[in-house]
Amino acid sequence: MCTSIMAGIRATARSLILLARNEDFTRNNWNKFMVVRNHPEYVPAKGNPAVADGVWTLGNGLRVPVPTASLAYSAMPDAAAYEEAEFGIRDRYFFEERGFNELGVAMSATNSMATNDTANEADPFPAVGIAETVIPTLILPQAESARHGVELLGGYVESCGASEPNGVLIADATESWYVEIGSAHHWIAVRVPDDSYLAVANGMRVHDVDLDSSDIKCSPGLFEFVVEHGLLPKANRKSFDFARAFGVLGVAYNTNRIWLAQKILTPSRVQDPDLPQYPMFLQPDRAIEVRDVMGVLRATYEGTVLEHKAKRPIGVARTAESHILTIDPSQPRELQGMIWQALSSPLGAPYMPLFAIMDEVPASFALGGNQFGVASAYWAFRGLYALGEEDMCAVLEFRDTFEQQAMAEAQALAAALPDIYDKEPETAMNLARGFSTGIAQRAVDRANRTREAIMTQMAVDEGQAHAAQSAQLEA
């Protein structure tokens, strides 16, 4: 259901590596919460139900050997999805979706996809395996680099089997990689060029790649498997089409969003909106700002040839959360990562700038379920957006004003931090931590105040309408 953007370091205005995604779901009340995992789930603890006899059982029932590494990482899990998932056995480590680990490796997972019938019959998915529910939980505590993360994920797909096809974004301060899982045991990863960006919806995107390139990684025997099972009419190692071999091409639900993203970021390239495939990588017409990516993740077809025709835009109300992860190699290592986090749909919620070093989460961001609750950060934003029919102008004024102020403050602090770090590293890191915690709580407070003001005005308007009606009856 998701839409993603990745951009290389020379494709962005501030020389950032960037990966971003709308985490969409089928309904509008899918509560997310924020967490910093100082210890992964499998770290031994008395009575830990996840670990027994050297085996770690993840939230969907997947069983793997307990990893040797145990890196701290941040995540954005679902509050109660395990109760509703088909394969869900444990709370709080489920659909963790995005984060950084302590070595600066960033991940966003996943874009759900579809496998064609021929590929699925050749290598069918098991009921329980590598899936969106557990990928960040499994990989982020172990990945020492983006490449290592790709290799870890691929190795687990090969040994455990994937239970669904997915697209995964992984990056560090030197490079970014996009991974596609096409069948139970076959996958491919491609390095994003430094001068280009990639847009992904819910259809496979990897095509026209050289399997022998150092910028490609894949499952052993991938090409031979495709040839053996006739997944491509004319398989070519030097121009390999993974998306055609394993995926389903030309689905407007997916391709329209790719067309829209590329139209926004490379408007000089004129493309028909009905192509079965679009270029995997494009150079932007101008260097991409974080604000540009926010615009893409909120984009609709208004003003385009698909207005009132296409059914599925990029920006939708049922987004559970949206994030833009950036890595700035010019910063000291501990301060390179930034998470621009929107909780609930970015159509109504602002992106909050949170330094990845943030290690204290305000209480409201760790609360909530799929029923409205006044103490939950998720419901502060989702509840406010639900009142948009009453006063969308107030909702958007809050969103845009807060976002602009927060962006200016974050950029000013980021500019000052290297000099502070040179003199007092711990002071610089504490400033980044304190800013992040404070900006998150401030966003919730302002959202709640805006919601209260709208509801108060609704009550006033109702009272005035009732008084006017009574006056007419008395007259």
N, C-alpha and C positions, 0 to 999 in steps of 0.2 A: 504493500500500500504506500510505500515511501518514495521520496524523491531526494537525490543526492547530487552534490557538486564537489569536485576536487580540483585544486589548482596548484600548479607548480610555482616555484619560488620566483621565477622571472615573469610569471603571468600576473602577479599581484603588485599592487601599487607600493606596498611597504615591504617588499621582499619577504613575504610570508609563505610558508607552506600551509595550505588550507584544505580542510575537509568538513563537509556540512551535510545535514540531512534533516528532513521533516520525518518524524516518526508518526506515521498515520495509523489509525485503527478504524474499525468498522462502526464505532459509535463515539459519542462525545464525552463520556464520563469514564475515562480510563486513567485513573489517578497515578501519577508518577511522583517519586520522591528522590531526594538527592542524598548521596552517602559518600563518605571517604572510608575505604576499606584499608585500615592500617595492617590488617592481617587477612589473607585470603581465607575462604571458607574451610579449606583443608588443613590449615595449621592446627596441630594437635591441641586439643583442649579436653578437659574432663567431661565425659558424657557427650562428646561431639557425635551426633547421629550421622554426619556426612562421611565419616572415615572409619573404616574397619579393615584390619588385616592388610594394610598397605594399599587399600583401594578407596578412591574418592567417588562417592555417588553424588552427581549433580542434581539440580532441581527437576530435570525432566526424566530422571532415572538412568542417565548415561553413567557408565562405570569406567573409570580410567585409573591407572597407577597414580599414586600421590606424587605430584611434581616435586622436584628438589628445590626449585626456586620459589620464593614467596615474597614477591614485590608488592608494596602498597599501591593502591590505585583508587581512582574515583569512578563513580558510576551513577546511573539514573534508572533504578529498577522500577518495576511495577509494584504497586502497593498490595494488590490482592489477586494478581493474574493466576497464580498457582491454583487458586480455588476453582477457576473456570477453565483452565487449560486441559486439553485432552490427556496430556502427559505432564502432570505437575504433582510433585511429591513433597515439596518443601518451600516454606515461605521465605521472602526477603532477598533471595539470590536468584531472581527470575527476571528475564528480559532486562538485563543491566545496560544494554544499548550503546552507551558511549562513555569514554573517559580517557584519562592519561594515567600511566603508571609512574613510579618514582624515577625511572630512567628517561622519562620524556617521550615514551612511545604512546601515540594516540590511536584510538580505534573508534569506528562507528559501525555498528552491525545490528540490522542488516537491511538490504533491499530484498523483499520477498520476490520470488520469480517462479516461472513455470518451465517444466521440462517437456519436450515433445514425446509422443507415445513411443516412438521407435527407440529413443535413448532410454526412456524409463523401462521399457521391456528388456533392454540389453543389460541394464545395471539398476535394478529397482531399489527404491529407498526403503530402509528398514523402519519399523515403527518408532524406535528410539535410537537417536544418534546425534551427530553434530547438527545443531539447530540454532536459530536466532535466540531461543530462550537461554542458551548457555554460552555462546561464543565469547563475549567479553569476559565473563566469569572465568572461563577456561584459559584464555590467551593472555589477557593483560597482566596477571600476576607472574607470568613467566617470560614475556617477550623482552629481550635485551636490545632489540632494534626493530625497525619496520621489517627488514628482510627476515630476521629471525621469527617475527610474528607470523609472516607469510608461511615460512617453513613449518612452524609449529602447527598452524591451522591445517595446512596441506597434509602433514603427517597424521594428524588425528582423523581427517577425512579418509585417508587411505587405510588406516588400521581399524577405526571404529565404524566407519560408514557415516555418511550424512543422511539425515532423515528428511531433508527438504533442500531445494535449490535456493541459493542466496548469493547476493553481492555484498562484499565486505570492504570497508575502507581502512587502511592502516598507514601510518606515517610516523616519521621522526624528524629530527632537525636537518637531515641531509636528503631525504627522498620520501616519496609517497607511492603506495602500491594499491592497486585495485584487484580484488580477488573475486572470481566467480566459481561457484560450486554447481556443476552441471548434472551430476548423477551421484549415486551413492558413494562412488570411490574416485571420481574424476573431477579435476579442478584445474584452473589456470589463473595466473596472476600476471599483471602487466604493470611496469613502472610508469607513472605519469610523467610525461616530459616536462622539463623545468619551465618551458615557455608556453604551456598549454593548459587547458582545463578539460574536465570530463563531466558530462551530465548523465545521470542514471535514473531510470524510473523503475518499473517492475518487469522489464524485459532484459534479457541478456545483451551485453554490449560489446564483448570482446570479439573483434573480427579483423581480418587482414593483418595478422601478426606473424612474425618469423619465430617459429618454435626454437630455433637455434640461437636466438639473440640473448645476450646477457641481461636484457631488460624483460625477459619472460621466464617465468617459472611455471611448472605444471606437473601433474601426476605422471609417474612412470608409465610408459606404454600408452599414453593418451592418443598419439597419432595412429598407432597400430590398432587400438580399440575402435577408433572412428572408422578406419578402413575396413576392419573385419566385419563390423555391423552395418556398414553402408550408411553411415550417418551423414556423409557428404557425397554428392555425385562425383566430384573430382577433388579429392582431398589433396592439399598442397602444403607441405611443411613451411614453405617460405611465405605463404599468404593464407594462413590458417584461419578458418571462420568457426570459432568455438560457439558463437551465438547461434549460427545456423545449424550446427551439428547437434546441439543439445536443447536449444531454446525454441520459442515460438515467435516468429517474426511478424511484423506488420500489424500488431494489435494497437488500434488507435488509442485505447486507454493509456498505453505506455508511450507510443511514438509521438503523440501530440505534445506531451510534456517535454520530451527531448527537443522537439522543434521549437517550443516556446522558450526554453532555457537558452538554446543556441541563438535564437532571434534576439534575445535581450542582450547577451554578452558579445555576440558577433553580428550586429545588425547589417553589416555590409555584405554578408553572405545570404543571398536570396535562395530559399529552399521551399519546395512544395511541402505542405503539411501532411501528405499521405505517403511518404516514402517508407518502405519496409525496414530500412536501416539508415541511420545517420552517422556522419563521421564520429569515430570514437573520441578523437582528440581534436580540438580546435584552438587556435590562438584568439584571444579576445581582441576586439578593435582597440580597446584601451586597457591599461593595467587595471585589474579588478580590485576594487575596494571591498572591505567587509560589508559596507552598506549596500553595495551592489548585490552581494549574495543574499542579504536580507530581502532585497527586492525580488530576487528570483524565487526565494522560498515562500514569498507572499503572492506570487504572480497569478493572475487569472488571464483569460483570453480577451478581456475587454480591450477594444480598439484594434483587434487583429481580425484576420479573415475567418478565424474560428469562433468569434463571438457568437453566442446563441447556437453554436453547432457542436462543439466539443463538450463532452459531458464531465470530463475530469481535469480540472486545472491543477496547478502545483499547490497553491494556497487553498486549504480547505478547513472547514470548522472542526473536523474530527481529528485534527492533529493532536496527539497526546503531549508531545513536546517537540521542540526544534532546537538544534544546536549548530553552532559554527565553531569548529576547533581550529585554532591558528597556532603556528609554531614560528617564533621569531629567532632565527639563529644569531642575530646580533646581540641578543640579551645574554646575561649570565645564564648558565645551564639551568639553574633552579627556577628562573623567571621566564623561560622561553615560551611556555605553554599558556594559552588563554582559551577559556570556554565562554562563548557568547550563548547564553542559555535563555530560551523562551520556554516557559512552563505553560502548557496547554497550547492552543493554536496561536501562532505569531500574527494571525489576522487581528487579534485583540490584545495579545501580551507583548511586552517589550523584551528585547534581548538584553540580558544582564551580563556585563563583563566580569568574569570571575577568573582570577589567576589560577592556573592549575595547581599551584602550590597550596591553595586554600585547604586547610585541614580542620576547620570548625564549621559545621553546618548549622544555621539557625534552626531552632526547634520546629518551626512551622514547615520547614522543607523536609522533615523526616516523618510527617504525620499524614494521615488521611486514608480514605478508602474510596470506593466508587459511589458513595452517597455524599451529598454536600455536607461539609463541616466547616464552621467558621474559623477553626484553628489551623486549617491546612493551607499551605502556600499554593498548592495546585488549585484549590477551590477559590482562593482569592482572585486568581486570574481567570479561571474558567467560569466562576460565578459572575464576575464582572462582564465577561463577554456575552454571557447568556442574557444580560440586560440590554444588549445592544439595540434590540428592537425598540426599546424605550428611549434611548439616547446614545446612538452610536457616535455622535460627535464628541460627547464627553469621554467615551471609551478611547477613541482614537487620539484625542487631545492628551489624555493621560499617557497612552502608549508612546506617542511620538515625542512629547516633551521629556518624559523620563529617559527615553532611549538616547535622545540627543545630548542631554546633560551627562548621562553616564558615559557615553562615548567620549565626550570631551574630557571628562575627569580621568578616564582610563588612559587615554592617549597622553595626557599631561604627566600622569604618574609614570607611565612606561618610559617616557623620555627622560625622566629624572632618575629612574632606578639604577641604571648602570654606574653613574657617578657615585651614588650613595653606596652601591654594592662594593665599589673599589675601596672605599674607606671603612665601611661597616657592613659586611655581608648579611649578618643576622638582622640588622635594622632594616635593610632593604627587603628581606624576605618577610619580616613581620609587617611592614607597611603594605606589601602586596596581599598578605593574608587578611589583615584588618580591613583593607579596602573592599575585598571580595565579600567578606561576611557582612559588612555594613551595607554595601550596595544591594545585596540580596534582601536583607531585612527591610531596607528603605523601599524597595519595589513592592513588597507585600503590603507595607503600611499604606503606601499611596494607592494601591489597588483597592484596599479595603475602604479607604476614605472616599474614593470615587464611587464605589458601589453603594456605600451608605448615603452619599449625596443624591445619587439617582433614585434610590428607594425612598428617601425622604421627600424628594420632589414628586415622585409617583403618588405618595400619600397626600401631599398638598393638593395635587391636581385632582385626585379623586374626591377629596373633601370639597373643593371648589365646585366641581361638577355636580356633586350631590346638593350643595347649597343652592346652586343655580336652578336645579330641577325642582327643588322644594319651593323656591320663590315663584316659579312659573305656576306650580299647582295652587299656591295660595292666592295668586293673582286671578 
